[in-house]
Amino acid sequence: MCPCPRGVLVSPWCPRVPPPGVTDVPASPGPTKKEKAADPVEWTVRDVVDYFTEAGFPEQATAFQEQEIDGKSLLLMQRADVLTGLSIRLGPALKIYEYHVKLLQRSHFEEDEGPEAFLG
């Protein structure tokens, strides 16, 4: 991520913008963390774990890793899968399903015109 303040397109302290007169600057300032794909269907297991960790469910995120839930699997999960299949406490499981899984499914399938486009 660029450290420039939001709304600033070019700033003198941006590592992506070389100082005047300098042309041999690598495209990237160094190794950066791989960004998560915008479309959940492309998420890896690590992306799913990071998503739930960042959403405030770090303990429950490990269940997604243990069960190897990637983006495609996440979008196919039903309520019972989250509530019982992941072996996590009921309260967090309900919140994860209602406020995260369901919303991700809804936004993904609305874009693709339904689950048939996802499945195939």
N, C-alpha and C positions, 0 to 999 in steps of 0.2 A: 504494500500500500504506500502511496505517496504521502509524505508527511506534510504536504502543502495544506494550508487552511482551505476548507470547503469554499467553493465559489471562485477560487483563484486558479486561473488557467495556466499561467506561467509565473513562476516566482523565482527569484535568484537563489533560493536555498533548496530548490527542488533537485534531487539527485538525477532526475531524468533530463534536466536541461543543463547542457554543458555551459561553462563560462564562455563569454565571448572570445572567439578566436580558437577555441579548442574543438577539434573535430574527431579525434580518436578516443571516443568515450564508449565503453561497452554499453549495449542496450539496457542491461540490467546492472544495478549497483552491486549485485552479489546474489547468493542464494536467498530465495524468499520462500515463504510457506505457500504451498500449492493452494490455490483458491478453490473453494467448493463450487461445483457447477450450479448454475442458476436453476436448472431443471432437476428436481429430486430424482427423477428416473435415472439420472446419470451419477448419482451419489454412490460413493464406495461405502463400505462398512465404516471406515474411519470418519467419513463425512457425516454419516448418521450419528455416530457417537459424539462427534464434535457439536453437531446441531443440538442434541439433547443436553449435553454438558453446558453449552452456552445458554440454553433456555432455562437453566436452573435445576436440572435433574442429573447431576453427575453420578450419583449412586445407581440410578436406574439406567443410565447410558451404558453401563458395563453389561447389562442384560442384552442389549442390542448387539454388542460385540460378541458375547458368548454364543448367541444364537445366529451370528453371522448375517444380520439383517442389513442389506444394502438398500439403496433407494427404490429399486423395483420391488423388493420384498416389502418394504415399508408401505408403499402405495397399495399393495394388495392385502395388507393386514385388515382383519375385521376386529370388531370390538372384543370378541371372546379371545382372540389371539393376544391382544394387549393385556387384557384383564387376567387371563389364566396361563397363557402360553409362555410368558416371559418371567413368571415367578417373581413379580415385584408386588409391593404392597398396593392394596386396592385404591387408596386415595391418590397417590401419584399416578397409578395406572389410568384412572379415570381422567385425570387432568391431561395426561399425555395423549390419550385417545381423543378426547373432546376438543382440546385446544390446539393440538398439533397435528396428529395423524389425519384426523377428519378434515382439517383445513387444508393440509397439503394435498390430500386426495381431491377435495372439491376443486381447488384451484388448478390442479393438473388435469383432471378429467374434463373440466369445463373448457380448457384450452384445446384439448384433443377431441372434443365432442363425444365424450363417453368412454367407458372402459373398453369397448370393443376396439377402439383405435390403439389402445395400449397393449391389449392382449394379442392383437394381431392380424 
